[in-house]
Amino acid sequence: MSAVTWRVRLANGLAVVGRVFQKIAKVAPAFTEGAPIGVMRRTDIDMAVARSYAAEPDFYNPEHYNLRYEERIIGPVISYVSGKKLLDLYAGQGREAKIFAEHGFSVTAVERLQPVAECGRARMTDAELDVRFIIEDIETWRPEQSDWDVIYTSLWMLSTVPDKAERKRWLEKIAGFGGSDAVFVVSITPHLDLGVAKLRHGIARVLSRLTFNNRRPEFGDRFHRGLFWRDFSDREIRNEFAGAGLAVLERIPCGGADGPPCIFYLLKRQTGEAEIAA
């Protein structure tokens, strides 16, 4: 057998270096997404998120932020309701409202920020769609009606709520906007890699203790692109729904090749005979 040339040795060495870099690249998000969670208190998270939104005011402009995930859920949603009156909470500039209105829904869109809502209102008027914008803060809004057939919450919204107790209050608040037959649509971000998630959580917990943080990180917390996210397993989120008196009708995964992963849950208020869907 001929002697191994220096080129073969170099190629093998570079392959080893490449595998090392692959491993580093895989676990790097555990630090970059976990370290901020460990050092920030609750008020710091709110401040950081607000600054991120302010720094990119046009990021969610529907002209270029044009995910179409909601089209996947329209058929299933219609199968559970008898009418097409839809309440769109955290409506932004109306990306989701436009999709639902194009499929025959009469949409009431609620947005807290006046410039954002006015931009959405103008877009819906230009498109001649059945969308009515209301400028209100969901936390304090007391609507005069509660006969919507569908209550839709903005994409991934529940995953942006930092703490379990706060998420329970949020879900109970959302449930109060609909009647006994209403369908609620909530979406979350799922765990993608449990190994990275465990490492990220460990980093966050260590830094939380070292910095005397009064907020204890939850498993699944991460800080990505200036925003707080909470990833869930299916069991975790079903338990939180049940704790807020909501039963799962259907689970609909989206994303992947089309964009970031997302899981929609179609929900109803629990009754004595309610069953949790598979």
Legacy VTK file of the C-alpha trace (Angstrom):
# vtk DataFile Version 3.0
C-alpha trace
ASCII
DATASET POLYDATA
POINTS 278 float
0.000 0.000 0.000
1.390 3.381 -0.942
2.186 5.952 1.705
-0.523 8.434 2.642
0.189 11.742 0.987
0.153 15.081 2.775
-2.922 16.019 0.781
-4.886 13.086 2.198
-3.739 13.976 5.728
-4.752 17.602 5.150
-8.140 16.590 3.774
-8.803 14.332 6.775
-7.698 17.089 9.157
-9.950 19.637 7.520
-12.868 17.206 7.757
-12.278 16.894 11.510
-12.125 20.679 11.873
-15.350 20.939 9.888
-17.127 18.516 12.213
-15.939 20.530 15.228
-17.316 23.724 13.704
-20.594 21.945 12.942
-20.940 21.009 16.602
-20.076 24.527 17.716
-22.593 26.014 15.284
-25.272 23.657 16.595
-24.831 24.586 20.263
-24.018 28.284 19.771
-27.715 29.253 19.867
-27.923 27.661 23.302
-25.650 30.422 24.596
-26.816 33.328 22.445
-30.488 32.566 23.192
-30.066 31.342 26.775
-27.647 33.854 28.298
-29.965 36.874 27.865
-32.811 34.903 29.482
-30.607 34.271 32.511
-29.619 37.879 33.142
-32.852 39.738 32.298
-35.627 40.336 34.781
-39.254 40.592 33.705
-39.122 44.361 33.191
-35.880 44.004 31.221
-37.548 41.556 28.831
-40.374 44.011 28.181
-37.896 46.832 27.584
-35.716 44.783 25.227
-38.712 43.603 23.197
-40.110 47.145 22.926
-36.740 48.413 21.703
-36.560 45.644 19.104
-39.980 46.496 17.694
-39.113 50.204 17.664
-35.864 49.518 15.813
-37.674 47.690 12.979
-41.008 49.485 12.556
-41.495 48.229 9.010
-40.517 44.603 9.617
-44.120 43.366 9.833
-45.327 45.330 6.827
-47.604 42.851 4.981
-46.124 43.906 1.658
-42.973 41.922 2.429
-43.867 39.997 5.614
-46.354 37.796 3.855
-46.610 34.395 5.522
-49.735 32.527 4.479
-49.928 29.996 7.317
-53.526 30.934 8.125
-54.732 29.510 4.825
-53.934 26.055 6.259
-56.421 26.480 9.107
-59.379 28.113 7.341
-60.974 24.821 6.261
-60.734 23.217 9.710
-61.962 26.391 11.420
-65.028 26.604 9.166
-65.884 22.974 9.942
-66.333 23.817 13.647
-68.430 27.003 13.388
-71.792 27.975 11.947
-70.951 31.612 11.151
-68.085 33.729 9.849
-67.723 36.561 12.348
-64.069 36.658 13.392
-62.257 38.675 16.072
-58.594 39.245 15.176
-56.590 40.138 18.299
-53.171 41.815 18.058
-54.021 42.531 14.439
-50.994 44.670 13.530
-51.313 46.023 9.996
-53.905 43.421 9.087
-51.903 40.620 7.461
-54.062 37.875 8.970
-57.270 39.935 8.794
-56.806 40.248 5.048
-56.408 36.484 4.611
-59.558 35.725 6.589
-61.587 38.451 4.868
-60.524 37.116 1.477
-62.098 33.807 2.530
-65.433 35.350 3.424
-65.031 36.234 7.092
-66.360 39.484 8.555
-63.371 40.591 10.632
-63.101 42.853 13.663
-59.389 43.635 14.019
-58.066 44.961 17.342
-54.680 46.697 17.544
-53.214 48.770 20.388
-50.896 51.056 18.396
-52.792 53.785 16.563
-50.343 54.345 13.650
-50.216 50.601 12.996
-53.996 50.232 13.151
-54.557 53.227 10.873
-52.144 51.756 8.338
-54.064 48.473 8.449
-57.394 50.263 8.154
-56.203 52.071 5.028
-55.004 48.809 3.474
-58.332 47.077 4.095
-60.263 50.054 2.693
-58.144 50.055 -0.449
-58.709 46.310 -0.842
-62.467 46.738 -0.220
-62.471 43.964 2.384
-64.912 43.458 5.273
-62.479 44.397 8.051
-63.247 46.866 10.848
-60.262 48.137 12.848
-60.581 49.042 16.536
-57.762 50.810 18.395
-57.767 49.232 21.866
-55.423 47.548 24.341
-56.524 43.927 24.751
-55.686 44.080 28.468
-58.260 46.784 29.184
-60.725 46.434 26.294
-64.335 45.645 27.220
-66.195 44.890 23.960
-69.932 45.457 23.747
-70.436 42.192 21.885
-69.250 38.622 22.397
-70.971 36.816 19.540
-67.903 36.186 17.382
-67.711 32.711 15.915
-63.901 32.680 15.844
-61.370 34.421 18.090
-57.988 34.468 16.405
-54.767 35.540 18.157
-51.794 36.724 16.140
-49.207 34.240 14.914
-47.077 32.761 17.754
-48.602 35.242 20.211
-48.820 32.868 23.171
-45.133 32.004 22.773
-44.250 35.662 23.425
-45.830 35.646 26.912
-43.003 35.044 29.404
-44.428 33.296 32.472
-46.856 30.444 33.107
-49.116 32.413 35.447
-49.245 35.272 32.954
-50.065 32.878 30.103
-52.958 31.461 32.151
-54.371 34.966 32.678
-53.845 35.679 28.963
-55.719 32.546 27.883
-58.575 33.247 30.297
-58.790 36.795 28.957
-58.936 35.536 25.363
-61.598 32.982 26.287
-63.746 35.784 27.677
-64.140 37.341 24.230
-66.182 34.466 22.821
-69.429 32.719 23.586
-69.914 29.080 24.534
-69.752 27.900 20.910
-66.808 30.048 19.784
-63.615 28.527 18.405
-60.333 30.028 19.614
-57.196 29.891 17.467
-53.857 30.012 19.308
-50.427 29.266 17.860
-47.052 28.484 19.441
-43.452 27.692 18.546
-42.474 24.043 19.200
-39.237 22.641 20.593
-36.923 21.925 17.662
-33.944 20.298 19.399
-34.364 19.106 22.983
-30.607 18.738 23.462
-30.009 22.385 22.602
-33.055 23.374 24.662
-31.675 21.613 27.752
-28.259 23.244 27.325
-29.881 26.657 26.781
-31.982 26.216 29.925
-28.933 25.191 31.941
-27.020 28.284 30.826
-29.990 30.514 31.668
-30.378 29.000 35.140
-26.691 29.366 36.000
-26.579 33.001 34.881
-29.838 33.703 36.696
-28.248 32.605 39.970
-24.935 34.365 39.307
-26.681 37.677 38.596
-29.216 37.355 41.463
-32.063 37.490 38.972
-35.519 37.444 40.582
-37.020 35.727 37.526
-36.503 31.984 37.269
-36.158 30.847 33.637
-38.633 28.249 32.401
-37.623 25.345 30.202
-38.269 26.493 26.639
-37.478 30.179 27.230
-35.190 31.794 24.655
-34.289 35.250 23.406
-34.003 35.365 19.620
-33.548 38.407 17.371
-34.405 40.765 20.199
-37.660 39.003 21.108
-38.703 36.655 23.905
-39.941 33.222 22.845
-41.283 30.250 24.788
-41.132 26.930 22.949
-43.525 24.154 23.993
-43.952 20.436 23.747
-47.452 19.245 22.857
-48.005 17.950 26.397
-46.861 21.231 27.995
-49.184 23.420 25.970
-52.174 21.079 26.336
-51.734 21.243 30.113
-51.709 25.039 29.976
-54.838 25.072 27.827
-56.601 22.731 30.242
-55.549 24.910 33.186
-57.299 27.851 31.526
-60.480 25.854 30.840
-59.863 25.230 27.128
-60.077 21.937 25.251
-58.193 21.128 22.048
-60.282 20.441 18.954
-57.446 20.104 16.474
-53.682 20.548 16.170
-52.326 21.876 12.835
-48.534 22.090 12.221
-47.259 24.685 9.746
-43.931 26.040 8.581
-40.776 24.167 7.778
-40.122 24.666 4.073
-42.533 27.628 4.042
-40.986 29.477 6.985
-40.412 29.242 10.761
-42.206 26.355 12.472
-45.610 27.033 13.972
-48.358 24.901 15.480
-51.960 26.098 15.494
-54.401 24.821 18.091
-58.137 25.134 17.555
-59.777 25.354 20.976
-63.178 25.484 22.668
-64.202 26.097 26.223
-64.182 22.918 28.246
-67.435 21.292 29.256
-68.075 18.276 31.396
-68.054 16.105 28.285
-65.163 17.825 26.488
-62.472 15.570 25.118
-58.928 16.493 24.327
-58.202 15.795 20.649
-55.288 13.605 19.609
LINES 1 279
278 0 1 2 3 4 5 6 7 8 9 10 11 12 13 14 15 16 17 18 19 20 21 22 23 24 25 26 27 28 29 30 31 32 33 34 35 36 37 38 39 40 41 42 43 44 45 46 47 48 49 50 51 52 53 54 55 56 57 58 59 60 61 62 63 64 65 66 67 68 69 70 71 72 73 74 75 76 77 78 79 80 81 82 83 84 85 86 87 88 89 90 91 92 93 94 95 96 97 98 99 100 101 102 103 104 105 106 107 108 109 110 111 112 113 114 115 116 117 118 119 120 121 122 123 124 125 126 127 128 129 130 131 132 133 134 135 136 137 138 139 140 141 142 143 144 145 146 147 148 149 150 151 152 153 154 155 156 157 158 159 160 161 162 163 164 165 166 167 168 169 170 171 172 173 174 175 176 177 178 179 180 181 182 183 184 185 186 187 188 189 190 191 192 193 194 195 196 197 198 199 200 201 202 203 204 205 206 207 208 209 210 211 212 213 214 215 216 217 218 219 220 221 222 223 224 225 226 227 228 229 230 231 232 233 234 235 236 237 238 239 240 241 242 243 244 245 246 247 248 249 250 251 252 253 254 255 256 257 258 259 260 261 262 263 264 265 266 267 268 269 270 271 272 273 274 275 276 277
